[in-house]
Amino acid sequence: MMSPKFLPILALSLACMSPRPADAQVALPQVQLPQLPVQLPVDVNRTLDAASPEQLRELRRLRIRDLLRTNRTVLEADPRGAPVVRSEIVALSPSPEALRKAEAAGYTVVRRNEIEGLDITTVVLRAPAGMSTRRALRELQRNDPQGTYDFNHLYMESGAAETTAVDGPQSPALRFPDTRVGLIDGGVDGSHPSLVHARLQQHGCAAPIPSAHGTAVASLLVGSASDFRGAAPGAQLYSADVYCGLGTGGAVDAVVNAFGWLVRERVPVINVSLVGPANRMLEQVVRLVIARGHLIVAAVGNDGPASPALYPAAYPGVVAVTGVDARNRVLLEACRGSHVRFAAPGADLRAATLQQTYASVRGTSFAAPLVAGLLARRLSTPDVKQAGQALALLASHAQDLGAKGTDRIYGKGLVGAELRIDEN
């Protein structure tokens, strides 16, 4: 019999993965999930509030285990247990000589992209038949010690939605049509009533594939309707879909390509509500994007207060966002650390669904777009100096929470509290 201490894990795991309306399935990339025989009426907020740090860590392990098991032919785990694309290694701007040596050793170039906005090249190499992914990475690093190589890690959404559709209060018809903001996530359903004014630009897939998570985050960024508003209502949204409905969705090479597109389009603020492990190529790309004057806003993740830092939120210069509930208490599942910059509403609020309605959402995924939208209203073009000024201005309005001053739980404090639209 399962220990009682793991019952909240089972309940929340079933809540995130059981076959129910797509607006609730926002905790994993769009892959073939196991068909569970039951659907529990789980209150996600109550379950997470009762969970321990040990249970939160176990929940992530369960999610990753199911993802790997369901997609075992294309995914595997790296030495830290993080999901990666099987047999693939990513390389950042490898030299022609390094590529020649790799191909001579049996490696195959499966994808190559010139990222014009960042003046770099990304290359995805497939390991020779019979060689493990881990050995391939070691060999490439040994043969080209000055190069940048890593696993093709997957980055996963950082939030969950409940099943019950809710209504909310009326909100003012405030819009920011001249504001531009970027989103790296799943696809967005631009036909949702809250997004029809967003002047949506989509990138990344042969055809748009709306996702529940991407649509929910987009609504909190730019949503504008008689009964709903995001942080920058009516702003122009540049949405890069890094999943495209694939089992390998969220791979780091797709995330890097998305950054390149947004830099090329000169979108000043980029929201990333995805989390994953440290990755050498992603780290270098994030550094380049920030150096060009863009602001990257990212969710800190929901692995709990004892979890190691998750990325890209933990990279230097990224605006890392945690979430709070309606009482301004940090979400129990939110990661912590010196990289946390701001807190914003991350529970007891609602967002758009694929069913043209709204649902209650929870997670740092949904706090990040509120901060991104507020910053986008203050930054009209990529510029290092203006980006710093926008951050300073937002920090000057932050409500100090927790220990006095900047801390590892709430960062500089709470912003965007007025943007909460809940079910009451």
N, C-alpha and C positions, 0 to 999 in steps of 0.2 A: 504493500500500500504506500502511496506517495506521502511523504512527510507533510504535516500541515503547514510548515514554513514555506513550502513551495506551491501551495494552492494559489496565492495571488499571482505567481508567475504563470501557472497554467491558465488561469482565468484571463489574464491580460494577453497571453500568447494567443489564445483562442479568439479573443476580441480582435486582435490585429490580423489574424490569418484566416479565419473561417469564411466560407463562401457567402458573402452578403453584399449589399449594394456597394458599388465601387467607391462611393464617397467615403466609406469607412476604411477602405483598404489603402491606407497611405503610409504604412510603416515599412514597406518593402518595395524594391524596384518591381516593375511589371514583369514578373516571371510566372511560370506555372506553379501555383502554390498547391500544397497537399490538400485534398478534399476531405475536410474533417466532417464527421457525421453529426455534429451538434453545433448550435449557435446559441451561445450564452448571452443573456441580457446583462452584459457587464457594464458597470459604471466606471469608465476609464479613470476619471478623476479620483474616485474613492479608492479604487484598487491601487493606483500608484501612490497615493498619499499614505497607504498602509504598508507599502513595500519597504524592505530594508535594503541597504547598499548591496548586500550579498545577493538578494533577489534580483535587483536591477542588473547586476553583472550577469547573472544567470539568464535573464531575459534576453540580453543581447546575444549570448552564446547560443540560445535556442533559435533565435532568428537567423543567425549565420549558419547554424547547422542545417536548418530546413532549406535555406537558400542553396547551400552547397549540395545537399542530398538531391534536391529536385533538379538541379542543373549540373550533375556530376560530370557529364560529358564535356562541358565547356568551362566549368569553374573548379577551383580547388582552393586550399588554404595555404597562406604563406607561413613561415616559421612562427609568426606571432598569432596565427589563427585567423587573420583577416582574409576575406575573399579576394581572389585574383582570377584573371582569365587564364585558363590552362594553356601552358606552352608558349605564352606571349611575354616578351620583354619590351619595355618602352625605352627609347633612347632620345636624348635631347641634342639636336644638332650634331650628330656624329660626323667625324671627318670622313672624306671619301676613302681614305686608306683603311680606317676602322671598319667601314662597311664592306670593303673588298675582302678583308680578312675574315669577317663574319660569314659572308656568303661562301668563301672558299672552305670554311669549316662546316658548311651544311646548313647555315641559318638562311631563312627566307624572309625577304621584306614583304610583309602582307599589307601594310598601309604606310604611306608617306604623305605628310601634309606640310606645305609651306605656310607658316603662320605670318602673313604679311604685316599684321598690326604689331607684332612683337619681334619681327625680323629673326625668326627661329624656324627650325625644321623639326618636326616630330616624326620618328620612325618607329613602327611596331615590327619587331622581329619574331619569327616563329622558330622555336628550338628544333634541332634536327630530330628525326624520328628516333624514339627510344631514349631520348635525353630528358631528364626531369627539368621542370621549370627552375627549381632552385639551383641545380647544377649549371643550367644555362646562364643564369644571372652571375654566378660566381666566375664562370669562364669568360664572359664578356667583360666583366670588370677587371679581371686579371690581364686580359689581352689589351685593354685600353684603359689604364688606370686614371687617365685624365678625363675620360668621358663620363657622361651622366646616364646611368642605366638603373632601372628598377623594375619591379613587378608591375603588371597592368592592373593595379588595384581597382576595386569597385567602391564607389561612394554612395551611401544609402540615405534615404530621407530620415528626418529627425523629428517625427511627430505622429500623432494618431488622431483619428476622428471617431466620434460616437455615431451610432446608427440613427438616432432620432433627429429628424429635421426640426428646426426651430425657427421661430419668427423673432424679429427684433424691433427696436424702436425706430421711429422716423429720424432721419438725419438731414442736416442742411445740404442743399445742392451746391456744395463747394467743389470746384474742380481746378486742376492745374494742367491745362492743355499744352503748355509750353515746356513742361517738365518731361525728361527722358530718364528711364530707369531700366536696368537690365536684370534678367533672371536666368540662372542656370539651375535647371530642375527637370521634371518631366514636362510633357506637353500641356498646353493650356487650352481650355474650351472657351474660345472667344465669343461664343453665342450666349454665354450665361448673362442674365440681365445686368449683373454688376460689372461686366467686362465689355459690353458693347461699345462703350465710349473710349476704350483704351487705345485705339489705333494700333492694334497688335501686329508686331513684326515677329515671325517665327523662323527658326533656323535649326538645322541639325538632322532632319529626317526627310526622306523623299516625299512624304505626305504627312500633314499634322496628325499626331496621335495624342489626343487629350488624355491627361492623367488626373487622378483625383488629387494627388499631392500638389502638382504644379498648378492646378486650377485654384485650389484653396489658397496657396501662397500668393498667387497672382492677385486674387481678390483683395487680400490684405495689403498688397502693395498699391494697387491702382483702382480698386473697385469703386464704382460710383453708381448708386441707384437711390430711389426714393426711400428705401428702407435699409440702406447699407452704405458704408464708405470705408475706403482703405486709407492708408497714410498719405497717399498722393492721388486723390480721386481724379480720374480722367486723364492721368498722365499717359504718355506714349510708352508702351511696354515692348521691350526687345527680349523675347523669350527664346532661349536656346534649350532644346530638348536633348538631353544626353542619354535617354533611355530608349526611345523609339520602339518600345514594346519588346525589346530583345532580352534574352537571358543574360547577356553580357552587358546590359545597360548600366550606365553609371561608371564605365571604365575611365581611367584617368586620361587616356588619350582623347576621349570625347569631351571631357571637362576642359582640357587644355585647348582644344579646338574652339570650344564655346567662348573661352576667354579671348582668344584671338579675334573672333568675329566681333565681340563687343568692343574691343579696343579699336578695331578697324572702323567701326561705326561711331566711335568717340562717345560712347555711352558713359557718363561720368560715375554712376553708382551701380554696383553689381551685387545682387543678393544671391547668396549660396546657402540654401537650407539643407545641405547635404553634409555628411560626416564620414570620415574614414581614417586610415592610418597615415602616418607621415610617408611622403613619397618624394624622392629626390627631384623628379621632373616637375611635379606640381609645385614644390617649394621654389624652384627657380623661376617658374612662370609667374607665380603670385608676386614674387619680388619685382619682376619686370613690369607687371601691370601697375603695381602701386607706385613704382618709380616714374611712371608716365602720368601720374596725377589722378588716377582712378581710385575710388574708394571701394573696397571689397568688404561687404557686410556678411557675416556668416554665423550660423547657429552653433552654439558650443556643444550641443549634443545631449542625449538623454540617458547616458550610461551610469548616472549616479555620481554622488560627491566623491567616491573613492576611485573613480575611473581615471586612467591616464588621460591626458589631453587628447582631443580629437582634432582633425584637420579638415579643411584649411583654417578653421577658426583660430587655432593656436599658433599660426605662423606670424612672425613679427609684422606689424603694420596692419593686419586684418582687424576689422571692427567686430570683435566677438560679442555675441548677444546671448544672454540668458533669459529665462522666462519667469514670471511671477503669476500668482493666482489673483483672484478678486480682492483678497485681503493683503495684497502686496507681499506675500511670502514667496520665497524662491521655490520653484518646483522641486520636489524631493528628488526627482530623477535628473535634474540639470547637472551637467558637469561643472566643476569649479576650477579656479586657478588664477594665476596672476595675469593671464591674458584676457580675462573677462573685462569688457569695456563698458557695456551698458546692460541694464535690465529693461524689459518691456513686457506687456501682457502676453502670457503664453498659455493661459487656461481660462476657463469661464468666459470664452468668447466664441464667436461663430465665424464661419467662412463659407465660401461657395462650394457646391458639390457638382458632380456630373449630372445630377438629376434636376438641374435648374432651380435648386432650392439652396438652403443653408443648413449647416450642421455644426454642432459644438465640436471644437478642436482643442487639442492640448499638445504641447511640446515646444521646445525651443525653435523648431522649424517656423512656428507661427509668430514668435516674438521678433525674429530677425527682420522680416519684411516691414514691420512697423518702423523699425529704426532706419532701414534702407530708404523707405519712402520719405521720412522726415529729412534725411540728409539730401535726398534727390531734390527736394524743394529748395535747398540752400546751395546746390552746386549745379550750375548750368552747363559746364564744360569741364573736361579733365584738366586739372591744374593743381600742382603740388601745394602751392601756397593757399589757394582758395579751398582746397580739400581740408587743410589744417584749420583754416578759419571756420569752416562748416562744422567740423568736429568740436572745436572749442565753443562755438555758439550753442550747439546742442548740449554739451556738457554743462554749460552755465545754467541751463534750465532743468537739469536733472535733479530729482528728489533723492536726497541721501537716504539710503536704507542700510540696515545692519550696522557694522562698526563705522565710526565716524570717518569720513573721507573715503578714498578709493579702497576697495577691499576685494578679496578673491571670490566673493559670492555674488555681489551686485555690481561690481566695477565702480563706475562713477555715479551710479544710481539709476533710478527709474525715469524713463522717458516714454511718452506716448500713452500715458494712462487714459487720456481723454479719447483715445481711439478705440477703446474696448466697446464692442457691441455684443452683448450677451443675450441669453434667452429670456431675461426678465423684462 
